[in-house]
Amino acid sequence: GHGLHHLLTQIEELGVSGINGVEWDAVELPSQFMENFCWEWDVLKHMTAHVDTGEPLPRALFDKMLAAKNYQSGLQTLRQVEFSLFDMLLHSLPQPAISGEAILALQQQVRDEVAVLQPPAYSRSPHTFSHIFAGGYSAGYYSYKWAEVLSADAYAAFEEAAQQNGHSTLDVTTGRRYREAILEAGGSRPAMESFKAFRGREPSIEALLRHQGMA
């Protein structure tokens, strides 16, 4: 997805071509979007091969994988919400208030609000939260979940096209519209404008909830 974003850009200014200049909470849209096709049988059967026989993935095994795809997806969502909320609140604390005790107390505060299963006291995940301390995601970890909303809603356009034409999600017309509205535009305009140019509206969470088996 990132590669296509760069390769298909029609913007000649380097700073806003491809993924450059795209808002941090939308830059993962093209990469996460492409992952959806890996759960389509018409795509996956051409991408897989047995190491010895060369036979594609058996349909029965694919169906089992599909049935297990959303196992505990609700807990996984809450985990991401916990990390995102902790990150945002941590970076809103006044500088003098940041201490080891304050950080762990904040983590517990967030867990008390959103966690279904409370981790043991010795679980100090902030100590290894490298995304926000060394990975460039400080005050921006929420972008992972928001990009999932964008990618699921974008992919829903292909699902809608498949329902209309009675074929697969590999719809050329929708693909061309996605390429022109999002991939070619890069960071030359706000990501929300690009999304609305493709979908005709602002993002909706409905597709993500459906894809994860929660709606």
C-alpha positions as CSV (number, residue, x, y, z in Angstrom):
1,G,0.0,0.0,0.0
2,H,2.8,2.4,0.9
3,G,4.6,1.4,-2.3
4,L,1.6,2.1,-4.5
5,H,1.0,5.4,-2.7
6,H,4.5,6.4,-3.9
7,L,4.5,4.8,-7.3
8,L,1.2,6.1,-8.4
9,T,1.5,9.7,-7.3
10,Q,0.7,12.4,-9.8
11,I,2.2,15.1,-7.5
12,E,5.5,16.5,-8.6
13,E,6.3,18.3,-5.3
14,L,8.3,15.8,-3.3
15,G,7.1,17.1,0.1
16,V,3.5,16.2,-0.7
17,S,3.8,13.3,-3.2
18,G,3.1,9.7,-2.2
19,I,2.9,9.3,1.5
20,N,4.8,12.6,2.1
21,G,2.7,15.3,3.7
22,V,-0.2,12.9,4.4
23,E,-1.6,13.4,8.0
24,W,-0.2,10.9,10.4
25,D,-3.6,9.4,11.3
26,A,-4.3,8.7,7.6
27,V,-1.0,7.6,6.2
28,E,-1.7,3.9,7.0
29,L,-4.9,3.9,5.0
30,P,-3.4,2.5,1.8
31,S,-1.3,-0.2,3.6
32,Q,-4.1,-1.4,5.8
33,F,-6.5,-1.2,2.9
34,M,-4.5,-3.8,0.9
35,E,-4.7,-6.3,3.7
36,N,-8.4,-6.8,3.1
37,F,-7.8,-8.5,-0.2
38,C,-5.9,-11.2,1.6
39,W,-9.2,-12.4,3.1
40,E,-10.8,-12.8,-0.3
41,W,-10.7,-16.3,-1.7
42,D,-10.5,-15.1,-5.3
43,V,-7.3,-13.4,-4.3
44,L,-5.8,-15.8,-1.8
45,K,-6.1,-18.9,-4.0
46,H,-3.7,-17.3,-6.5
47,M,-1.2,-16.2,-3.8
48,T,-0.6,-19.5,-2.0
49,A,1.2,-22.7,-2.8
50,H,2.1,-25.8,-0.8
51,V,5.9,-26.0,-0.3
52,D,6.0,-29.5,-1.8
53,T,3.1,-29.9,-4.1
54,G,2.5,-26.3,-5.3
55,E,-1.2,-26.8,-4.6
56,P,-3.1,-23.6,-3.5
57,L,-4.4,-23.3,0.0
58,P,-7.4,-25.7,0.4
59,R,-10.7,-23.9,0.5
60,A,-11.7,-25.8,3.7
61,L,-8.6,-24.5,5.5
62,F,-9.4,-21.0,4.3
63,D,-12.9,-21.3,5.6
64,K,-11.5,-22.3,9.0
65,M,-9.2,-19.3,9.0
66,L,-12.0,-17.1,8.1
67,A,-14.2,-18.5,11.0
68,A,-11.3,-17.8,13.5
69,K,-10.4,-14.4,12.1
70,N,-12.4,-12.3,14.6
71,Y,-11.7,-14.4,17.7
72,Q,-11.6,-12.0,20.6
73,S,-11.7,-9.0,18.2
74,G,-13.5,-7.0,20.9
75,L,-10.7,-7.5,23.4
76,Q,-8.2,-6.6,20.7
77,T,-10.1,-3.4,20.0
78,L,-10.1,-2.5,23.7
79,R,-6.4,-3.2,23.9
80,Q,-5.8,-0.6,21.2
81,V,-8.2,1.8,22.8
82,E,-6.3,1.4,26.1
83,F,-2.9,2.1,24.5
84,S,-4.3,5.1,22.5
85,L,-6.0,6.7,25.5
86,F,-3.0,6.2,27.7
87,D,-0.7,7.7,25.1
88,M,-2.9,10.8,24.6
89,L,-3.5,11.4,28.3
90,L,0.2,10.9,29.0
91,H,1.2,13.6,26.6
92,S,-1.4,16.0,28.0
93,L,0.2,15.9,31.5
94,P,2.2,18.9,32.6
95,Q,5.9,18.2,32.4
96,P,6.6,18.4,36.2
97,A,3.8,15.8,36.9
98,I,5.5,13.1,34.8
99,S,7.1,10.6,37.2
100,G,7.3,6.8,37.3
101,E,4.5,6.7,39.9
102,A,2.3,9.1,37.9
103,I,2.7,7.1,34.7
104,L,1.7,3.8,36.3
105,A,-1.2,5.5,38.1
106,L,-2.4,6.9,34.7
107,Q,-2.1,3.4,33.1
108,Q,-4.3,2.0,35.9
109,Q,-6.8,4.8,35.5
110,V,-7.2,4.0,31.8
111,R,-7.4,0.3,32.6
112,D,-10.1,0.9,35.2
113,E,-12.1,2.7,32.5
114,V,-11.7,0.3,29.5
115,A,-10.2,-3.0,30.4
116,V,-12.4,-6.1,30.7
117,L,-9.5,-8.2,32.1
118,Q,-7.2,-6.5,34.5
119,P,-3.6,-7.4,34.0
120,P,-1.5,-8.2,37.1
121,A,0.2,-5.3,38.9
122,Y,3.6,-6.4,37.7
123,S,2.5,-5.8,34.1
124,R,4.1,-2.5,33.4
125,S,3.5,-2.1,29.7
126,P,4.6,1.6,29.5
127,H,8.2,0.3,30.1
128,T,8.2,-1.3,26.7
129,F,5.8,1.0,24.8
130,S,8.5,1.9,22.3
131,H,6.0,3.2,19.8
132,I,5.4,6.4,21.8
133,F,8.9,6.8,23.2
134,A,11.1,5.9,20.3
135,G,8.9,5.0,17.4
136,G,7.5,8.4,16.4
137,Y,3.9,7.7,17.6
138,S,3.9,10.0,20.6
139,A,0.4,11.4,21.0
140,G,-0.5,9.6,17.8
141,Y,-0.9,6.0,18.7
142,Y,-4.7,6.4,18.1
143,S,-3.8,6.7,14.4
144,Y,-3.6,2.9,14.1
145,K,-7.3,2.5,15.0
146,W,-8.4,5.5,12.9
147,A,-6.6,4.1,9.9
148,E,-8.5,0.9,10.4
149,V,-11.7,2.8,10.2
150,L,-10.6,4.5,7.0
151,S,-9.3,1.3,5.3
152,A,-12.4,-0.7,6.2
153,D,-14.7,2.0,4.9
154,A,-12.7,2.4,1.8
155,Y,-12.8,-1.4,1.2
156,A,-16.5,-1.4,1.8
157,A,-16.8,0.5,-1.5
158,F,-15.4,-2.6,-3.3
159,E,-17.8,-4.8,-1.4
160,E,-20.7,-2.6,-2.5
161,A,-19.5,-2.8,-6.1
162,A,-19.3,-6.6,-5.8
163,Q,-22.9,-6.8,-4.6
164,Q,-24.0,-4.6,-7.5
165,N,-22.1,-6.4,-10.3
166,G,-22.4,-9.9,-8.9
167,H,-18.7,-10.5,-9.1
168,S,-15.7,-10.2,-6.8
169,T,-14.4,-7.2,-5.0
170,L,-11.7,-6.8,-7.8
171,D,-13.8,-4.1,-9.4
172,V,-11.8,-2.0,-12.0
173,T,-14.0,1.1,-11.9
174,T,-13.9,1.3,-8.1
175,G,-10.2,0.6,-8.1
176,R,-9.6,3.4,-10.6
177,R,-11.6,5.8,-8.5
178,Y,-9.6,4.8,-5.4
179,R,-6.3,5.3,-7.2
180,E,-7.3,8.8,-8.5
181,A,-8.8,10.1,-5.3
182,I,-6.3,8.8,-2.7
183,L,-3.2,7.3,-4.2
184,E,-2.5,9.8,-6.9
185,A,-3.3,12.8,-4.7
186,G,-0.8,12.0,-2.0
187,G,-0.4,14.8,0.6
188,S,-1.4,17.5,-1.9
189,R,-4.7,18.1,0.0
190,P,-6.1,17.1,3.4
191,A,-6.7,13.4,3.7
192,M,-10.3,13.9,4.6
193,E,-10.9,15.7,1.3
194,S,-9.3,12.7,-0.6
195,F,-11.4,10.2,1.3
196,K,-14.6,12.2,0.6
197,A,-13.6,12.4,-3.1
198,F,-13.5,8.6,-3.1
199,R,-16.5,7.7,-0.9
200,G,-18.6,10.8,-1.4
201,R,-18.9,11.3,2.4
202,E,-16.9,11.3,5.6
203,P,-15.7,8.0,7.1
204,S,-18.1,5.7,9.0
205,I,-17.2,3.2,11.6
206,E,-19.8,0.7,10.5
207,A,-17.6,-1.2,8.0
208,L,-14.9,-1.8,10.6
209,L,-17.4,-3.1,13.2
210,R,-18.8,-5.4,10.5
211,H,-15.4,-6.7,9.3
212,Q,-14.4,-7.5,12.9
213,G,-17.7,-9.3,13.7
214,M,-19.0,-6.7,16.1
215,A,-22.0,-5.5,14.0
